[in-house]
């Protein structure tokens, strides 16, 4: 076999391997998006079911170590508690897909609440805009005495490489990590969860609690079609190139 023929044969083999590898990757991405679509649909169904139920009693203190995020998060609960006076932490937010009434940047106000038995849990009391960051701008925002709270069980968020560093010395966090907040503030709590408060709304209106609503985007079918379309296009380009290559050889 001449050197030229060996080179052409090697070129066809290399192009074929690259084309098949690209097609396999694109099909794999499409299948992954279909799997994500199923996961997202199940998640939305679970959220709708749990958020649509009437609030139940807060799990007893003795059961807290056994509670797990996958089985309990977004469960609605109701319980009496007393907020510790003058204690709060601010968590920055640019908005929330579960709180459509929160349109712009501001802060979630986290505060410790004491249960009847003395245990402490953290409560996300709601949203305040930037101009209400200072507690002095919402003097009627902290209720006194026992409050009947309705809210949703939530688990701490996980930090990633895009999360800014917290600034606890200035009482500012960028992650709803109730464990880290409680540790720095020395709020002694054994709860693995925190509460997203729905009710009651403070007399001054701030912080603003609210019901969580499921408005999660589900574009995975569109993404899957895009990846499958690219795989089909790459296969077409390869076949056209191969046909022209064969014609040139003949």
Residue, then its C-alpha position, 0 to 999 in steps of 0.5 A: x500500500x502506497x504512503x498516500x493511500x495509508x495516509x488517506x485511510x488513516x485520515x478517514x479512520x481518525x475522522x470516523x472515530x472523532x465523529x462517533x465520539x462526538x455523536x456519542x457525547x451529544x447523545x449522552x448529554x441528551x439522555x442526561x437531560x431527559x433524566x434531569x427532566x424526570x428528576x425535575x418533574x418528581x421534585x416539582x410534584x413532591x414540592x407541590x404535595x408537601x407545600x399543599x398540605x395543612x401544617x402539622x405539629x413541629x417534630x418533637x425534639x427527641x426525633x430531630x437526630x433522625x430527620x433527613x432532608x429528603x424525607x422532611x424538607x418542605x414539610x409545613x409545620x406550626x408551633x408556638x415559640x418566643x423570639x430572642x430579643x435583639x438577635x438576628x442574622x442577615x443573609x443576602x438574597x438576589x431573589x427567590x424562585x420559591x418566593x415570587x413576591x421577592x422581586x429584588x435584592x435584599x436580606x433574609x432575617x434569621x432569628x433564634x426562637x425558643x420552644x416551650x421546652x427550652x430548645x432553640x430553632x432558627x427561623x427565617x422570619x422573612x425578607x427585608x429590602x436593602x433600605x430596611x437592613x438596619x433593625x432601627x428601620x423596622x422598630x415594630x418587626x420583633x414580636x414580643x412573647x409567645x408567637x404561633x408560627x407557621x412555616x416550612x422545614x428547610x435544610x442548610x444550603x451547601x456552599x460552592x465555588x461561586x458563593x461569596x465569603x460570609x462577613x459575620x463580623x458585619x452580621x452578613x451571610x451569603x448562604x442560608x446555612x443555619x449551622x454556620x450562623x448558629x455557631x458564630x452567634x453562639x445560638x445553641x440549637x440541635x435542630x438539623x433544619x431551620x424554618x421558613x416562616x409563612x405566618x404571622x406577619x409583623x405589625x410593621x410589615x417587616x421582615x416580610x414572611x410568605x408562602x413558598x410556591x413552586x415555580x421551578x423552570x423545567x426546560x430539560x426537554x428543550x435542552x435534550x432536543x437541542x443535544x439530539x439535534x446536534x448529534x443528528x447534524x454532526x452525523x449528517x456532516x460526517x456522512x456528507x464528508x465521507x461520501x465526498x471523500x469516497x467520490x474523490x478516491x474513485 
